[in-house]
C-alpha cells in the first residue's frame, strides 16, 4: 500500500548505497567528536578535578537519579568497579550524596546535591554560550538545518529512527 501524501509521519526512505552511507557516517562522526572535544575544552575551567567520565556520570545521576551505583554503571555502560571509582571522585569533590537504599539495605542511592547541580549549570552555560556564539554567525537556513539535525541525532541516539 502506498503511503498517503498527507502521511508526513512515515517518510519513505530513498535507497542509499553503502559507500555513501559509510562516508556520511565518517563525516558525521568526526564532526560530533570534534565538537564534543571543543565543548569539553570550553568547559575546562568549570571541570577542574573532574574527568569527562565524571561529568557525564554527574549529568546522568541528575537526569535519572537517585540511582544505585549499579544502575549508574548500567546507564553509563561501564563495569561496576569503574563506576565505584567515578562515584568516589564525585563524592570527594562534594558533588553527590549517598544515602541508604530503602529497598536494599546492602546498597546505596546516589543523588546530585546542590553543589553538583550548580557545577552542571555552570558547565552547561559555558558550553551553550560557545555554541550560541558560533550559531549566531550562521545564516538562518543553516541554523534551521542544524535544529533539524539535532532532532534527528536525538532520535538516532534513542533508537527511534524508523
C-alpha positions as a Python dict, from the first residue, in 0.01 Angstrom:
ca = {
    (1, 'X'): (0, 0, 0),
    (2, 'X'): (135, 343, -96),
    (3, 'X'): (165, 599, 185),
    (4, 'X'): (-84, 881, 160),
    (5, 'X'): (61, 1213, 53),
    (6, 'X'): (-73, 1362, 378),
    (7, 'X'): (107, 1100, 591),
    (8, 'X'): (410, 1305, 694),
    (9, 'X'): (499, 1081, 990),
    (10, 'X'): (605, 784, 777),
    (11, 'X'): (851, 914, 516),
    (12, 'X'): (969, 665, 260),
    (13, 'X'): (1348, 648, 261),
    (14, 'X'): (1516, 654, -76),
    (15, 'X'): (1774, 378, -124),
    (16, 'X'): (2127, 495, -47),
    (17, 'X'): (2435, 300, -144),
    (18, 'X'): (2659, 162, 130),
    (19, 'X'): (2962, 365, 24),
    (20, 'X'): (2770, 691, 56),
    (21, 'X'): (2635, 585, 396),
    (22, 'X'): (2984, 495, 516),
    (23, 'X'): (3122, 831, 404),
    (24, 'X'): (2835, 1021, 564),
    (25, 'X'): (2880, 824, 887),
    (26, 'X'): (3254, 904, 892),
    (27, 'X'): (3195, 1275, 833),
    (28, 'X'): (2922, 1291, 1095),
    (29, 'X'): (3132, 1100, 1349),
    (30, 'X'): (3427, 1333, 1304),
    (31, 'X'): (3209, 1644, 1332),
    (32, 'X'): (3050, 1512, 1652),
    (33, 'X'): (3383, 1407, 1805),
    (34, 'X'): (3549, 1739, 1726),
    (35, 'X'): (3253, 1939, 1853),
    (36, 'X'): (3236, 1736, 2174),
    (37, 'X'): (3610, 1785, 2226),
    (38, 'X'): (3576, 2160, 2172),
    (39, 'X'): (3285, 2177, 2417),
    (40, 'X'): (3491, 1991, 2679),
    (41, 'X'): (3777, 2236, 2624),
    (42, 'X'): (3539, 2529, 2655),
    (43, 'X'): (3409, 2396, 2988),
    (44, 'X'): (3754, 2301, 3122),
    (45, 'X'): (3759, 2592, 3366),
    (46, 'X'): (3448, 2453, 3534),
    (47, 'X'): (3561, 2088, 3530),
    (48, 'X'): (3881, 2121, 3731),
    (49, 'X'): (3923, 1795, 3919),
    (50, 'X'): (3669, 1612, 3702),
    (51, 'X'): (3721, 1382, 3406),
    (52, 'X'): (3477, 1377, 3113),
    (53, 'X'): (3351, 1046, 3255),
    (54, 'X'): (3284, 1210, 3592),
    (55, 'X'): (3095, 1495, 3430),
    (56, 'X'): (2886, 1254, 3222),
    (57, 'X'): (2812, 1046, 3533),
    (58, 'X'): (2709, 1354, 3730),
    (59, 'X'): (2470, 1454, 3450),
    (60, 'X'): (2326, 1101, 3436),
    (61, 'X'): (2260, 1100, 3809),
    (62, 'X'): (2097, 1441, 3786),
    (63, 'X'): (1876, 1330, 3496),
    (64, 'X'): (1776, 985, 3628),
    (65, 'X'): (1861, 983, 3999),
    (66, 'X'): (1867, 894, 4269),
    (67, 'X'): (2027, 574, 4146),
    (68, 'X'): (2217, 279, 4285),
    (69, 'X'): (2581, 256, 4173),
    (70, 'X'): (2488, -48, 3963),
    (71, 'X'): (2214, 148, 3786),
    (72, 'X'): (2454, 433, 3711),
    (73, 'X'): (2709, 183, 3575),
    (74, 'X'): (2444, 25, 3353),
    (75, 'X'): (2327, 359, 3212),
    (76, 'X'): (2685, 474, 3153),
    (77, 'X'): (2774, 131, 3009),
    (78, 'X'): (3074, 71, 3233),
    (79, 'X'): (3160, -201, 3481),
    (80, 'X'): (3060, -156, 3845),
    (81, 'X'): (3422, -123, 3978),
    (82, 'X'): (3489, 162, 3733),
    (83, 'X'): (3171, 336, 3842),
    (84, 'X'): (3267, 293, 4207),
    (85, 'X'): (3589, 489, 4138),
    (86, 'X'): (3400, 759, 3946),
    (87, 'X'): (3142, 797, 4222),
    (88, 'X'): (3424, 820, 4477),
    (89, 'X'): (3570, 1110, 4279),
    (90, 'X'): (3232, 1286, 4268),
    (91, 'X'): (3191, 1235, 4643),
    (92, 'X'): (3540, 1375, 4716),
    (93, 'X'): (3453, 1679, 4504),
    (94, 'X'): (3138, 1723, 4715),
    (95, 'X'): (2901, 1694, 4417),
    (96, 'X'): (2694, 1386, 4509),
    (97, 'X'): (2548, 1233, 4823),
    (98, 'X'): (2492, 871, 4915),
    (99, 'X'): (2203, 751, 5124),
    (100, 'X'): (2092, 400, 5221),
    (101, 'X'): (1872, 231, 4964),
    (102, 'X'): (1538, 173, 5139),
    (103, 'X'): (1471, -123, 4906),
    (104, 'X'): (1808, -291, 4974),
    (105, 'X'): (1998, -221, 5295),
    (106, 'X'): (2320, -353, 5139),
    (107, 'X'): (2318, -85, 4869),
    (108, 'X'): (2303, 292, 4849),
    (109, 'X'): (2136, 554, 4637),
    (110, 'X'): (2342, 833, 4484),
    (111, 'X'): (2195, 1174, 4412),
    (112, 'X'): (2332, 1507, 4295),
    (113, 'X'): (2349, 1769, 4569),
    (114, 'X'): (2319, 2149, 4535),
    (115, 'X'): (2692, 2188, 4461),
    (116, 'X'): (2669, 1925, 4186),
    (117, 'X'): (2366, 2090, 4030),
    (118, 'X'): (2544, 2426, 4035),
    (119, 'X'): (2857, 2278, 3875),
    (120, 'X'): (2647, 2123, 3597),
    (121, 'X'): (2460, 2451, 3548),
    (122, 'X'): (2789, 2638, 3502),
    (123, 'X'): (2925, 2372, 3265),
    (124, 'X'): (2612, 2380, 3052),
    (125, 'X'): (2605, 2759, 3048),
    (126, 'X'): (2964, 2778, 2918),
    (127, 'X'): (2901, 2513, 2651),
    (128, 'X'): (2574, 2672, 2542),
    (129, 'X'): (2739, 3015, 2522),
    (130, 'X'): (3015, 2873, 2300),
    (131, 'X'): (2761, 2715, 2066),
    (132, 'X'): (2540, 3025, 2064),
    (133, 'X'): (2839, 3239, 1956),
    (134, 'X'): (2903, 3000, 1667),
    (135, 'X'): (2535, 2970, 1571),
    (136, 'X'): (2496, 3348, 1567),
    (137, 'X'): (2737, 3360, 1272),
    (138, 'X'): (2527, 3127, 1056),
    (139, 'X'): (2261, 3218, 802),
    (140, 'X'): (1903, 3140, 912),
    (141, 'X'): (1880, 2847, 669),
    (142, 'X'): (2190, 2680, 818),
    (143, 'X'): (2057, 2736, 1169),
    (144, 'X'): (1729, 2567, 1072),
    (145, 'X'): (1926, 2275, 925),
    (146, 'X'): (2119, 2231, 1250),
    (147, 'X'): (1799, 2249, 1455),
    (148, 'X'): (1656, 1967, 1243),
    (149, 'X'): (1983, 1772, 1268),
    (150, 'X'): (1969, 1797, 1649),
    (151, 'X'): (1622, 1638, 1646),
    (152, 'X'): (1740, 1361, 1413),
    (153, 'X'): (2052, 1292, 1620),
    (154, 'X'): (1841, 1258, 1934),
    (155, 'X'): (1608, 1017, 1756),
    (156, 'X'): (1904, 814, 1633),
    (157, 'X'): (2055, 806, 1982),
    (158, 'X'): (1728, 689, 2132),
    (159, 'X'): (1679, 428, 1861),
    (160, 'X'): (1357, 585, 1735),
    (161, 'X'): (1461, 616, 1371),
    (162, 'X'): (1231, 405, 1153),
}
